[in-house]
């Protein structure tokens, strides 16, 4: 492995931060730079992320698609439909409303109901959610922590509060006219729980043109943000500890609940933790030499931006159904979200011929181009907004 576990503990403690972002009270107002014609007085409000938005507007591109790039695409869509746009932060519980809005597009549940209650009744209110229905997410989170507790022979009470916590979104859903979510599998979790129109669209990602490395090693990459157990990292660590010939590279913060209970597995010679060493710009070239596959075995998180971007790098997805990628010839499926299910998929991946791997790497770039470019995201979002608002 690349990092000593004792160093990992120190690194985690030194950099431990709250998982939820702090409220930002700035509102970016009167955005109209993407409008084709003069405004006729129509106005829209977005509650999403104002972090870095001013710089993204100036460059007309964000550093990362999620959340900055997605917010920028929302602005572009509404400008192109003739709306002057204001943007507030989705975590701002004290946001003030100074205008009449024709459209409100809000992410998450933190301030959606607060804002919706301040708007005129005829305002079209759309709730934008990136994961599955919160009740399903909470249920699956409890099952995941119960599984870990049983596997590690510890009390369930050890995991009093998950790193990633889903808010009760019922009030926000009730206040909305429609729900926009990422991915068809994600949409299924809503359809039996709420009587609202559900519109699934595909996520997006920014990537640079890249040349596929066809002669690299057959390693597996995990690339993810907060919520190790919700993303199935515990399952993957256990699985790779049982397949010593498969090298597993973790790029993402290892959280204390994983460090505490998987230190033995993380010490195996085929499991490598590369996150603290360099920024991803360095890690990317290293990963491209070492990895042929990208893997995810989680739940409730919707379509992962990191997973999608990795497909354009030529990495081959080894994922469960919950990853919500389109059905595709070059996706290796983890058929059961269990350690044994992951082991079967890992071994299947290692058995693929070099010819198949090279073909799959090119095929995955084509999949990205077909489904996940930002222009696809923008066009899908525009189509939904036009339908909801009868434009």
N, C-alpha and C positions, 0 to 999 in steps of 0.2 A: 504494500500500500504506500501511498505517497505522503501521508501526513500522520504523525504520531498522535495517538488518541488522547494522550495527556495534553498535548498542544491544542487539540480540538476542544477539550473542556475549557481551557483558558480562553480560547478564541471565542467560544460561545458566550461565556460569562461576560467577557469584556465588551461584547457587542450586543448584548441582550437588549432588545427594544420591544415596546408594545407592538403587537401584531396589527392592531387597527390604526389607521392613519389619523393624525390629529386634524381637527376641523380647520379648514381654511375659510376665512370670512370674506376674502376678496371675490368680487363679482366682475367678470369680464363682460362689458356691455357693448352694445351697438356694433356687433360684428357683421359686416356686409361686404367684405372684400371678394367673396366668391359669387356675388349676385350678378346675374346676366343683365338685368334691367334695374331701373330705379324702383325703390320700394313703394308699394301702394298702401303702406301702413300696417301690413301684416307683421306679427311679431311672434317669436318662439323662445321658450326657455328650456335650457338643458341643465339638468342636475347630474353632474358626472365628476370630472376631475379638472380643476383649474391649475393644477401643478404643471408648470412648464408650458402652459397654453400660449402665453404671449410669445415665447420664443418659437413655438411650433407654428403659430399663425404667420410669423415673420418669414420663417423658412418654408412654410407650406408643407412641412413634414415634421413629424415628431421623432424623437430618438427611438422610442419603443412604441409598438402598436397598442399595447395594453398598459395603461389606460389612455395615454396621451394621443396616440394615433387614432384610436376608435372615436374619441371625443372630437378630434379634428375632422374626421369623416362625417360625423353627425352634423357639425357646423356646415360643412360643404353642401351636404344634402339639403338642409333647410334653407341655406342661402340660395341654392339653385332653384328651389321651389318658390322663391320670392319672399322669404321671411328674414327680417333682421333678427339676429340671434343674441341672446344673453346667456352666459354660462355661470352657474354657481357650483360650489363643491358639494358633492352628495352627502358629506358628513356634517355640513353646516346646519345645525339645528336652530339657528337664530337668523336665518336668511330673511331679508326683507324684500317684499314685492312692490316695485314702483311702477309697473306697467300692466296693461291688460294684454294677456297672451292668448293667441289663437291655438297654439300647440304647446304642450308640456311633455318633454321626454326625460324621464328620470331613471337613474340607475340605483338598484338596491332599495332598501327599505328605510334607511336612516331618516331621510327628511321628505320622502315622497308624499306621505299623508299630510304632513305639516304644510307643504307647498300647495298640494291639491285643494286643501280646505280654504286657501286664500284666493283661489282662482275663480273666475266666473263659471257658472255651470256649463256653458256651451264650449269651454275650452276642451279640446281633445287631449286626453291624458294617457300616455303610453308608458308602461313600466318595462324597463330594460333589465333583464336578468341573465347572468352568465352561467349560473349553475342550475341544478334541478330544484324542484319544489322543496321549500325549507323543511316541511315535515318529513319528507323522504330522506333529506340530507341528515337531519337530526337522528332519525331511526338508524340509518346506515352507519353513522358515526358511533353511536352507542354499541352497535354490533361489532364494529371494528375494534374498539377499545376492549370489549369483552373478550374478543378473540385473542388479542395481544396478552391480556392478563392471564388467560388460560394457558397460552403457549409458554409464557414466562413464569408461570406458577406464582403470581403475585395477586394481591387483592384488587378487585375492580376499582375500589376507592382510591387507589394510587393515582388514577387518571381522573382527578376531580373536574378538571376543566380542559377540554381539548384546546390545542393551539389555535385551530381555526374554528370559530363559533358562528353558526348561522343565526341570523336574527329572525324573529317572527315577522313574516312579510304579509300576513293575512290582511291587515288594515290597508297596506299599500295596494295589494291586489284588488281589494274591494273598491278602492278609490279610483282605480284605473278603468279606462275604456277598452284596453287591449294590452296583451303581454307579448313582448318580443324576447325570444331566448335564442341561445346559440346551440344549434344542432337538433336533428330530428329525435335522437334518443332522449335528449334533455326535455324536449317538448312533451314526450309521452308521460312524464311524471306530473305534468300539470293537468292533463286532459280529464283525468278521473277525479280531480280534487277541486276544480274551480270552473264556474260557468262563465268564462270570458273567452273572447277570441284569442287564440294562441298562434303566434307567427314565428316559426323557427327560421333563422338565417345562419349561414356559416360564419365562423370567426375569420379573422384575417391576420396577416403578419407582414412586417417589413423584412426584406432580405436583400442582400446584394447578389448580383450575378456571380455564381461560383462554379468552378470547375470541379467535377466529382473526382475524388481520389479512389481509383479502382484497385490499387495495389496495397491498401491499408490492411491493418489487422482486423480480426473479427470480434471486436469488443462491443459492449452494450453501454449506451449512455442513458442515465436518468438526469433529466433537466427539469427542475420544478421549483416553485416558490413555497410559500408558507403552507403548512399542513402536511407534514411528511406521511402521517398514518392515513389521512384522508386520500392521499395520492398513491397509497399502496406501497410506499417505500419499505415498510417493514416486511411485507410479503416478498418483495424483490430481494432484499438483503438475505432473508432466510433461504430463498430459492438459490441464489448464486453461491451461497456458502455450501450448498449441496452439489454444485456443478463446478468443481475447481478448475476445469479446463476453460471455463468461460470467464472472461475478465469484464468486470462491472465498474464503470466510472460514474461517480456521483457528482453532478454539478448543481448545487443547491444547498442551502443551509441545512445542516443536520441539527435537528431540534433536540432539546434536552431529554425528552421522553424517549427518543430513539437512542441517543448516546448512553442513557442510563441502562437500557435494557438490551441493547444489541452490540455492546462493546466487544464481546467474543467474536461474533460474526464479522464485525467491521475490521477485526484484526487479521482476517484471512488474507493470504497473499494475492488472491485474485480480485479483491474488492478495494477500490481506490477512491479516495475522497480528494477531489481536486479544487473545490470551490475557494478555499482561503488563499491559495497560492498566488493566483494572478487574476486580473480581470478577464472577462469572457473573450475579449479581443485576442488575448494570448491563448486562452484555453481552447478557442475554436480551432486553431490550426493543429494543436496537439490532439484534440478529439478527432479531427478528420483523419489523422494518421492512425489512430488507435481503434476507432469505432466504425462498424458497419451498420449497427442497429441503434434505434432509440426506443426505450421501453417505458411504459406507464401501466399501472395496475390499480388505479384508484376508483373513486366513485363520487358522484354528486358535484363534480367540479366543472362539468361541461367541456367544451373543446379547448384544449390547452394551446395557448399561443406559442409556447416554447416547443411543444411537440410538432405543431404545424410548421414552424420555421425550420425545424430540423429535417423535415421531409424534403424541403428545397435544397438542403445541404447534401442530399443524396442518402441520408440515413433511412433505413428501412424500419417502419413501425412494427414493434412487437407489443401489442396492446390488447386490452379487453374491450368488450362491446361498449362499456361506459366511456371510453375515450371519444366515441362519437365521430369517428372518421367515416367518410363515405365508403361503402363496400367497394373493395378494390383488389385486383389480382395480387398486388405486391404487399399486402398487409398480412403479417403473421398473427393469428388470433390466439390470445390467452382465453381459452374457452371457459375456464372456471377461475373466478377471482380468489384463488387459493395458492398456497405454496406449491402443492403438487401440480396445479394447473400451469403455474408459471414455469416450473421445471420442464414440463413437457414442451412448452413453446420455446424455451431456451435451447433445448436439445434439437428440436425441429429446425431452428434457425442455424445452428452449427452444422447441421447435415446438408444444408443447401449448397449446391455446386457453385463454383466461381462464376460460371456463365449465368446462372440464375441471379446471383447477387448483383452482377454488373447490369443486367437487364432491369432488375428491380430498382436499383439506384436511379437510373434514368427515368423509369416509370414513375417514381415518386416525385421527381421534379415536375413531370407532366401533371401529376395529380394536384400539386400545389398551384401550378399555373391555371388549371381548370377551375378549382374550387375556392382558393384562399388568397388570391391577390387582393390588395386593398380595394381595387376598382370593383371586384366582385362583391365585396362586403358593402361598399357604398351603393351599388346599384340595387342590391337586395333590400337594403334598408330604405332606400327611396321608394321602391315598389310597395313596401309595407305601409309606409307613412301615407302615400297617396291613396292606398286602399282604405285605411282607417279614417282618413280625413275627407274621403270622397273628392279628391282633387283630380 
